[in-house]
């Protein structure tokens, strides 16, 4: 039996509160390998107008803009939630799947309330407290990369993403129906979506788990060479 061909188009879905600019290095390498890369900004991020209302509505609109053929879908953190929603709505459009530093679980009630409080706060106060949290969370080199992306996000965009993530559905059931290859990447030092959550995803989707040393929650920015090498191996 011949293995299915790898899709030639890659869809890359960005993390919160970043923009599609977070994929710049990976996009360059994958395009140099002959792949077509689509890295859209979600509403409210990267200068795009509007705000997310829900993950299902966001993905529905995204699907209307994408090529009809199966894609390799890459999602990190919030991008992973969007990738799982895309898989739920249109499994035939997913030819390969990469989930990085994300979770297939819903938020517990405490986390949901925390996200909603942050959404209200950013509308009232602005994004400074989110920048302060990012400064504490990331290494100095990674924070330098993410700062302009956070500053480029609108208050409404940040709040909409927080509310949408709080209301998301559980993804393990969707992963159990997965019929295509799955790669799961996680930073060894990721405390937001740690290794055990990545292992859950790999187990549910019968995929391959790769742990990236020296990386935390934004593993593609913390260890770009190692992250990109795994993408290239799996997709190109």
N, C-alpha and C positions, 0 to 999 in steps of 0.2 A: 504493500500500500504506500503510495507516494504521499509525503507530508505536504500539507497545504502551503502555498507560497506565502511568504511574509508580505504584509501590506506595504505598499511603497509610500503611503501617506501616514504621517504621525500627527496626532492631535495631542497637544500638551496643555494641561489645565493647571493653572497656577494656585498657589497657596494664598491664604488670608494672613495679613492685609497687604500682600504683595501685588505685583502686576505681572503680566506676561514677560516683562524684562528679566525676570528671574531665570528664564530659560535661555538667555542669550548664548551662553557658552555651549550648552547642549545642542541648541538649534544650529549653530555654525558647524559643529562636528557632524551631526546627522545629515545636514544638507551636503557637506563635502563628501559624504559616503553615498550620495545619490538619492537620498530620500527627500520627499516634500514634507515640510513641517508647517503645521498650522498652530499658532500659539495666540489665541484670542484673549483679549482683556474682558473680564466679567464687568457688568454694569457698575459704574462708580469707581473703577480702577484703571490706571494707566491712561487717564484722560477721557475714558469712555463715559458718556452721559448716562444718567439713570441710576437705578439701584435694584438689586435682587429682591424679588418678592418671596420666592421660594426656590428650592433646588429643582423641583419638577418643572416649574415654569421656565426657569433659566435654561434647563437642558432642552426643553421643547423648542424654545427659540433657537438654541444653538444647532439642533439637528436640522432645522429648516435651512441653515446656512451652509452646512457641510456637504462634501461630496457624498454621493449615494453608495459608493463602494465601501467594503469593510476597511476600517482604520486600525492602526496601532494606537491605543489610547494610553496616555501617561498622565497620572494625577498624583500630586503631592499635597498632603494635608487636606485643606478644603478641596483642592483639585481631585483628591481621591474620593471624597464624598460625591462630587459631580460625576466622576467616572463611574461610580457604582450606580448612580441614578440613570446615567446614559445606558449602562448595561441593562438596567431594569426596564427602561422604556423601549430600547431598540437593540436587543442582543445581536441581531444580524449585522449591525453596523460596527461591531467590535471583532477585529481579527486577531489582535494580541492585546494584552492588558498588563500595564505596569502600575503598581500601587506603591507609593513611597511615603513613609512617615505619616501614616493615616490610621484610621480605625474603621472597622465594619460595625461597631456598636453605635447605638444611639447615646446621646448624653444622658447622664442620670439627672434627676430633678434639680439637684444643687447646681450642676454645671449649666443646665438650661437657664435657670434663674440668673446665674452669673453672666451668661452671654446677653440676656435681655437687659440686665442692669447696665452692662457696658454699652449696649446699643443706645440706651437712653442717655447715658453720660456723654457719649461722643457727640450726640446731637446738641447737648446743652453746653459742653465745655470745649469741644474740639478734640483733636487727636493726640495732644501732648502726653496724656497718661499712657497711651498705647506706645508712643515712641519711648517713653521711659521704661516701660515693661520690656520692649524689644532690646533696649540697651543692656538691661540686666540679664536677659535670656540668652543672647547670642554673643559669640566671640567678637572682639573689636573689629576684625576683618570682615566678618559676616554682617555685623551691624552697619558698617560703612556701605555695604552693598544694598541693604534693605531700606536704609533711611530715606533716600529719594523716592523709593516706591511707596512707602507709607505716606510721605508728604504729598505725593501725587494723587492719593486716594481722597475722594470726597467724604465728608461726614456722612452723607446719606448712603453712599456706597458701603462704607464700613458698617454702619448700623444695619443695613439691609442684609449684608452677609452674615452678621452675627445672629440676627433673627432667623435667617434661613437655615443656618447650621443647627441652631437650637431645636428646630422643628423637623429635622431630617429623620428618615426612616432607617430602621435596622438593615444592614446589608449582607449579613451572613447567609440568609436564605437565597438571596440573589446569586451570591458567589457559588453556592452549591449546585447551581444549574449551569455554571460556566463550562463551555465546550471548547475553549481556545487556550493557548498557552498563557500562563500567568507568571510574572516576576514580581516579587515583593522585596523592596529595599527599605532598610531602616538604619539610622545612625545608632551606633552602639551607645552613645550618650544621650539619646533621645528620651527625655523624661515626660514629654507631653503625650506621645503615642509610642510607648516603649516596646521592646523586643517581643514581649509576650503577646501584645496586640497584633504585631506583624505576623507572628507565628499562627495566630488564629486565622488571619486572612489566608495565609499560605495553605493551612490545613483545609479550610472551607473550600478553596478554589483549586486544591490539588496542584499548587504551584511551587515554585522555587523561591526560597528565602535567602537573601544575601545581606549580611550585616556589615556595615561600613565603619571601619575603625576611625576614630578621630572626628566623627560627625555627630551632630545633635539633630534637632528637629528639622532644620533646613539642610538636609544632607547634600543636596546638589550644589549648595553654596559653600558649605563647610569643607567638603572634599570633592570639588568639581571633577578632578581627573578620574578618581575612582568611580564616581557616580556615572560619568559619561562613558567610561569604558564598559560598564555593565549594560548601559542602554545600547551601545553600539553592538555588543556581542549578541544581545537578545533581539534587536530590531533590524539590524542592517545585514 
